[in-house]
């Protein structure tokens, strides 16, 4: 099991990516390559979080 510091770090990164994705979506549009890339990175991070910290 991963330690609590790694869990907190991933959660902070999730919030940072989520904020950046929302900002990009509002400024550039939802189909802009930057918004899409941020969304994909957020998905990967959420999957990592789920795999390591669910249960």
C-alpha positions in Angstrom: 0.0 0.0 0.0 1.2 3.5 -0.8 2.0 5.9 2.0 -0.2 8.8 3.0 2.3 11.4 1.6 2.0 9.9 -1.9 -1.8 9.9 -1.6 -1.8 13.6 -0.6 0.6 14.4 -3.5 -1.5 12.7 -6.1 -4.7 14.5 -4.8 -2.9 17.8 -5.0 -1.8 17.0 -8.6 -5.4 16.0 -9.5 -6.7 19.3 -8.3 -4.0 21.2 -10.1 -4.7 19.4 -13.4 -8.4 19.8 -12.9 -8.1 23.5 -12.5 -5.8 23.8 -15.5 -8.1 21.7 -17.7 -11.2 23.9 -16.7 -9.3 27.1 -17.4 -8.1 25.7 -20.8 -11.6 24.6 -21.7 -13.0 28.1 -20.9 -10.2 29.9 -22.7 -9.5 27.6 -25.7 -12.6 25.4 -26.0 -13.3 21.8 -25.0 -11.9 20.4 -28.3 -8.6 22.3 -28.2 -5.5 20.0 -28.1 -4.2 21.5 -24.8 -7.6 20.9 -23.1 -7.7 17.3 -24.4 -4.2 16.6 -23.3 -4.9 17.9 -19.8 -8.0 15.8 -19.7 -6.1 12.7 -20.7 -3.4 13.4 -18.1 -6.1 13.9 -15.4 -7.7 10.6 -16.4 -4.3 8.8 -16.0 -3.8 10.3 -12.6 -7.3 9.5 -11.4 -6.8 5.9 -12.6 -3.5 5.7 -10.7 -5.2 7.1 -7.6 -8.0 4.6 -7.9 -5.6 1.6 -8.4 -3.4 2.5 -5.5 -5.9 3.9 -2.9 -9.2 2.3 -3.4 -10.5 0.0 -0.7 
